[in-house]
Amino acid sequence: MTTILVTGAQGFVGTHLLKSLLSSKNNVVALYQKKLSPTNLLNKQVKWLQCDLTNLKQVQKIIKRIKPNKTYHLAAQSSVPFSWQKPSETFKTNVMGTLHLVEALIANKKKSHLLIVGSGEVYGRNKKITEITPLKPENPYAASKAAQDIALTPYLNDAHLQVIRVRPFNHIGPGQDRRFAIPNFAYQIAAIEANKMPPVLHVGNLKAKRDFTDVRDVVRAYKLLMSRGKAGEVYNVCSGKTHSIQWMLNQLLSLTDKKIKLLVDPKLLRNKDILDISASGTKLKKSTGWSPQITLEKSLKDILTHFRREMHT
């Protein structure tokens, strides 16, 4: 039986990845840092282990114990606003935590595969982005992911560890944290429908364009790359199409009968925001045959349904 380790398993993407991995017979071990939610504890198919990735001895002890065949490294500090507030903590988590995991896996001296999640934010304001586009991060979070990528370079040809790097662009879906724009919009609409908020929706910059993919498609891309990706390579995970935040909001508003006014909230405006981020996912498609299967309309409907249910629990 294959032993699969997932870091950041309690997070947005991690939760969806676990569901996907458990659909087949795998020995799944999930790491958590602070506290498990009741929902996680109810899942008896997953073996949960507490671990702080910034503590090298803890990481080494766990890797030596479980000896994973495959590791999905999703754990990260992924909030751009938080990274401006605490850049050193962001770098410690995203760079040192990753290096500790790599060091422990190599010391294990067992051939294994490691998929490391970076970010499309590392490219900054570049246009026509491919995997060879220069990295030009414009916020501490993006800089930490670029540093993570560079720090991995000496290990890409290690005999015991097959490393695949991914740079996902914006992904959305049910269960995403309300700190992010799209789930925040959906939450507000659900709260307005439940009469828990006045019919005024607070927004930030609606002109920005992003490449959005449903998280369930992103998870499928990760699994395909784990089996078909080339060791040492990096892959953009994206649809190749962009939509404005305004378009996404309009789709959500079309799903409600409530008349809602929009109010630009200065607190939601990001410093040095990039207006248009688009990229090519051709390399991923050629290597794995992957393409998005879930429409944005369905994804947005699922997000809104998630918060509507939440309002009645």
Secondary structure, DSSP 8 states (H G I E B T S, - for coil): --EEEEESTTSHHHHHHHHHHTTS--EEEEEESS---HHHHH-TTEEEEE--TT-HHHHHHHHHHH--SEEEE------HHHHHH-HHHHHIIIIIHHHHHHHHHHHTTS-EEEEEE--GGGGTT-SSB-TTS-----SHHHHHHHHHHHHHGGGTT-SSEEEEEEEE--EE-TT--TTSHHHHHHHHHHHHHTTSS-SEEEE---S-EE--EEHHHHHHHHHHHHHHS-TT-EEEE--S--EEHHHHHHHHHTT--S--EEEE-GGG--TT--SB--B--HHHHHHH-----S-HHHHHHHHHHHHHHHHT-
